[in-house]
């Protein structure tokens, strides 16, 4: 007796088969685009020339929940955006208010924290409860599709290079008849703070960057940077942010009407303050201080 042939399902196909039936989206539901300018600290943003972002609203000084890329993005994908560190407020009340903001952002009535349970994960909530198409285009390899962050996404892509937001914008898709949620992780503002086509000549290679996890074993410790190099690196981040304002203008022109756009950072960066450089295992306000702006594209 001939044994029946078995079909091997790839992980992506398997996850699609196991996903619950997608509901029809609520009438009038809008698109949501979350742009993360990786490692951009608030005062670099303030020093950069980024007038296009004024179209969305006033830029706020906020605080990240984490000082490193992966845990910060987990918080963001829980739906918890950088916070304003309010005084005399219970944390539970702040979270409730923060989740209610999605009523305005999505143009969907009665969004409450309880509707996010039990996963408390924004892509799953939008896809499985509200019928959204969900996509992510990430620049940092630590966010690659094999990580647990890739939950609830129809399409999750690690970009071929870490510093090309323009290519991300060119690849965004907004299907007709269904609202979309897009996560965009941008690497130009992450060390070595290069724009497309630019080589970081003369800059030390660091663990976790410069193409990162792909070549980790071959990298060597760079040692401490000089004050002059630290000042140069901060200027490079400011210059990268200035460049990105033009790319964000393209993004605002590409997204459909009735799209809510949030632009922020996952965490800050240290450029020599109190002896620190970079981010991660650093308990310093500049590692948590981030810019935040949001608004609807009409």
VMD Tcl script that draws the C-alpha trace (Angstrom):
set ca {
  {0.00 0.00 0.00}
  {1.44 3.33 -1.01}
  {1.92 5.73 1.87}
  {0.18 9.11 1.34}
  {2.56 11.88 0.41}
  {3.08 14.42 3.17}
  {3.38 18.13 2.41}
  {5.96 20.05 4.39}
  {4.65 23.45 5.46}
  {7.07 26.33 5.81}
  {6.72 28.25 9.10}
  {5.06 31.23 7.43}
  {2.50 29.01 5.70}
  {1.88 27.07 8.90}
  {1.23 30.27 10.87}
  {-1.22 31.44 8.20}
  {-3.10 28.13 8.37}
  {-3.36 28.33 12.17}
  {-4.43 31.98 12.22}
  {-8.10 32.55 13.09}
  {-10.44 33.76 10.33}
  {-9.93 37.46 9.80}
  {-12.98 39.58 10.63}
  {-14.24 42.38 8.46}
  {-12.71 45.66 9.67}
  {-14.90 48.26 11.38}
  {-16.38 50.89 9.09}
  {-14.07 53.87 8.78}
  {-11.07 52.19 10.45}
  {-7.87 54.04 9.53}
  {-4.34 52.95 8.79}
  {-1.66 53.14 11.47}
  {2.04 53.64 10.71}
  {4.56 53.48 13.56}
  {8.00 54.86 12.62}
  {10.89 54.17 15.00}
  {14.02 56.25 14.38}
  {16.38 53.85 16.10}
  {18.57 55.33 18.87}
  {17.59 58.94 18.17}
  {17.76 60.96 21.37}
  {15.54 63.95 21.96}
  {18.15 66.70 21.78}
  {19.55 65.32 18.51}
  {16.03 65.58 17.12}
  {15.74 69.14 18.45}
  {19.07 70.11 16.86}
  {18.19 68.60 13.48}
  {16.25 70.46 10.81}
  {13.02 68.40 10.54}
  {10.24 70.82 9.58}
  {8.15 68.17 7.82}
  {7.26 66.55 11.12}
  {5.46 69.73 12.11}
  {2.69 68.61 9.76}
  {1.79 65.87 12.24}
  {1.80 67.93 15.42}
  {4.06 69.28 18.17}
  {7.16 67.27 19.02}
  {7.12 66.09 22.63}
  {9.90 65.02 24.97}
  {8.99 61.56 26.21}
  {10.59 58.53 27.86}
  {11.13 55.01 26.58}
  {10.23 51.99 28.70}
  {13.60 50.40 27.87}
  {17.13 51.42 26.88}
  {17.77 48.75 24.24}
  {16.23 47.99 20.85}
  {14.59 44.59 21.42}
  {12.78 45.23 24.74}
  {11.83 48.75 23.65}
  {10.19 47.38 20.50}
  {8.35 44.77 22.55}
  {6.82 47.56 24.62}
  {5.94 49.50 21.49}
  {4.25 46.46 19.96}
  {2.30 45.96 23.18}
  {0.75 49.30 22.25}
  {2.63 51.18 24.97}
  {4.25 54.20 23.35}
  {6.96 56.31 25.04}
  {5.46 57.88 28.13}
  {5.41 61.39 29.57}
  {6.42 60.32 33.10}
  {3.41 61.99 34.77}
  {3.49 62.70 38.49}
  {0.73 61.82 40.98}
  {-0.84 59.26 38.63}
  {-1.30 55.55 39.23}
  {0.47 53.48 36.56}
  {-2.70 51.49 35.85}
  {-4.63 54.69 35.15}
  {-1.94 55.93 32.78}
  {-1.99 52.64 30.85}
  {-5.77 52.79 30.56}
  {-5.59 56.32 29.13}
  {-2.79 55.34 26.75}
  {-4.77 52.44 25.29}
  {-7.89 54.60 24.94}
  {-5.91 56.87 22.60}
  {-6.18 54.13 19.98}
  {-9.84 55.09 19.58}
  {-8.64 58.32 17.94}
  {-5.63 56.80 16.21}
  {-7.59 54.00 14.55}
  {-10.90 55.88 14.18}
  {-12.49 52.85 15.86}
  {-14.85 53.48 18.80}
  {-14.53 52.08 22.30}
  {-10.92 50.89 22.30}
  {-10.07 49.83 25.85}
  {-7.18 47.97 27.50}
  {-9.48 44.99 28.08}
  {-9.88 44.51 24.32}
  {-6.15 43.85 24.01}
  {-6.30 40.90 26.44}
  {-4.98 38.28 26.76}
  {-2.06 38.78 24.34}
  {-1.65 42.55 24.89}
  {0.06 42.67 21.51}
  {-0.91 45.36 19.02}
  {-0.33 43.43 15.73}
  {-2.38 40.45 16.96}
  {-5.17 42.73 18.20}
  {-5.32 44.65 14.93}
  {-5.11 41.58 12.67}
  {-7.20 39.03 14.57}
  {-9.78 41.29 16.25}
  {-10.14 44.22 13.84}
  {-9.25 42.62 10.50}
  {-6.17 44.72 9.70}
  {-3.38 43.83 7.30}
  {-0.14 43.95 9.34}
  {3.41 44.42 8.12}
  {6.84 45.24 9.54}
  {10.00 46.41 7.82}
  {12.92 46.48 10.24}
  {16.50 47.67 9.79}
  {18.18 46.22 12.89}
  {19.08 42.50 12.70}
  {18.32 42.09 16.41}
  {14.67 42.48 15.33}
  {14.90 39.80 12.62}
  {11.83 37.66 11.72}
  {13.00 34.70 13.83}
  {12.57 36.70 17.05}
  {9.40 36.55 19.19}
  {8.53 40.07 18.00}
  {7.25 38.51 14.78}
  {3.79 37.70 16.08}
  {0.60 38.76 14.39}
  {2.25 40.06 11.20}
  {1.18 39.15 7.68}
  {4.56 40.31 6.39}
  {7.69 40.83 8.50}
  {10.89 41.73 6.65}
  {14.46 42.44 7.71}
  {15.83 44.93 5.21}
  {19.02 44.00 3.30}
  {20.87 47.03 4.69}
  {20.45 48.77 8.02}
  {20.25 52.37 6.78}
  {17.79 52.88 3.93}
  {14.42 54.23 5.03}
  {13.72 55.34 1.46}
  {13.71 51.67 0.37}
  {11.29 50.89 3.19}
  {8.92 53.64 2.07}
  {9.08 52.37 -1.52}
  {8.09 48.89 -0.33}
  {5.12 49.77 1.85}
  {1.77 48.30 0.79}
  {-1.72 49.40 1.74}
  {-4.24 46.87 0.38}
  {-7.54 48.19 -0.91}
  {-10.57 47.50 1.23}
  {-8.67 46.70 4.43}
  {-6.86 49.03 6.86}
  {-3.17 48.42 7.49}
  {-0.75 48.60 10.39}
  {2.89 49.11 9.42}
  {5.89 49.05 11.76}
  {8.92 50.85 10.30}
  {12.26 50.53 12.11}
  {14.79 53.03 10.71}
  {18.55 52.56 11.09}
  {20.13 55.78 9.79}
  {20.11 57.26 13.30}
  {21.73 54.16 14.82}
  {25.53 53.88 15.04}
  {27.43 54.44 12.73}
  {24.83 57.09 11.74}
  {25.22 56.72 7.99}
  {22.82 57.62 5.20}
  {22.38 55.42 2.11}
  {25.48 55.09 -0.03}
  {27.79 56.40 2.69}
  {30.62 54.28 4.09}
  {31.55 54.73 7.77}
  {35.25 55.02 7.01}
  {37.48 55.43 10.03}
  {34.81 54.52 12.57}
  {35.42 51.55 14.87}
  {33.38 48.39 14.39}
  {31.22 47.63 17.40}
  {29.47 44.47 18.53}
  {25.84 44.45 17.45}
  {26.08 47.08 14.69}
  {27.72 47.61 11.25}
  {25.62 44.85 9.75}
  {25.61 43.39 13.21}
  {24.79 39.89 14.25}
  {25.91 38.52 10.89}
  {29.61 39.10 11.66}
  {29.66 39.30 15.43}
  {32.47 36.79 15.99}
  {34.91 38.62 13.73}
  {34.52 42.00 15.44}
  {36.91 43.38 18.01}
  {36.35 45.74 20.88}
  {36.85 49.35 19.86}
  {37.84 50.63 23.30}
  {36.73 54.01 24.59}
  {36.19 56.85 22.13}
  {37.92 60.20 22.39}
  {35.86 63.32 23.27}
  {36.45 64.59 19.74}
  {35.09 61.40 18.18}
  {32.07 61.40 20.49}
  {31.24 64.96 19.46}
  {31.60 63.94 15.81}
  {29.28 60.95 16.32}
  {26.57 63.12 17.83}
  {26.83 65.47 14.86}
  {26.50 62.46 12.56}
  {23.27 61.44 14.27}
  {21.91 64.99 13.93}
  {22.85 65.01 10.25}
  {21.14 61.64 9.72}
  {17.96 62.97 11.35}
  {18.02 66.03 9.08}
  {18.31 63.75 6.05}
  {15.40 61.60 7.26}
  {13.03 64.57 7.31}
  {12.95 64.43 3.53}
  {12.26 60.68 3.57}
  {9.45 61.20 6.07}
  {7.99 63.76 3.66}
  {7.90 60.99 1.03}
  {6.23 58.70 3.56}
  {3.50 61.26 4.29}
  {2.90 61.58 0.56}
  {2.72 57.79 0.07}
  {0.35 56.77 2.84}
  {-3.38 56.87 2.08}
  {-5.69 59.44 3.58}
  {-7.02 58.60 7.03}
  {-3.64 57.27 8.14}
  {-2.39 57.96 11.67}
  {1.39 58.32 11.72}
  {3.50 58.09 14.88}
  {7.20 59.00 14.74}
  {9.37 58.35 17.76}
  {12.51 56.52 18.91}
  {12.95 53.24 20.74}
  {15.54 54.70 23.13}
  {18.17 57.41 23.37}
  {21.96 57.40 23.04}
  {24.95 58.50 25.11}
  {27.75 60.52 23.53}
  {30.19 60.63 26.43}
  {27.94 62.01 29.16}
  {29.18 60.75 32.55}
  {31.58 58.39 30.78}
  {28.95 56.49 28.75}
  {28.62 55.80 25.03}
  {25.75 54.11 23.25}
  {22.74 52.46 24.89}
  {21.71 49.19 26.50}
  {22.83 48.40 30.06}
  {22.98 52.10 30.92}
  {20.83 53.78 33.57}
  {21.05 57.35 32.33}
  {18.28 59.75 31.30}
  {19.81 60.22 27.83}
  {19.35 56.49 27.21}
  {15.59 56.86 27.82}
  {14.81 60.38 26.58}
  {13.15 60.26 23.15}
  {11.15 62.49 20.77}
  {7.51 61.78 20.01}
  {5.08 63.21 17.47}
  {1.83 61.86 16.04}
  {-1.06 62.94 13.87}
  {-3.43 62.04 11.07}
  {-2.60 62.39 7.38}
  {-5.75 63.77 5.77}
}
mol new
graphics top color blue
foreach p $ca { graphics top sphere $p radius 0.5 }
foreach p [lrange $ca 0 end-1] q [lrange $ca 1 end] { graphics top cylinder $p $q radius 0.2 }
display resetview
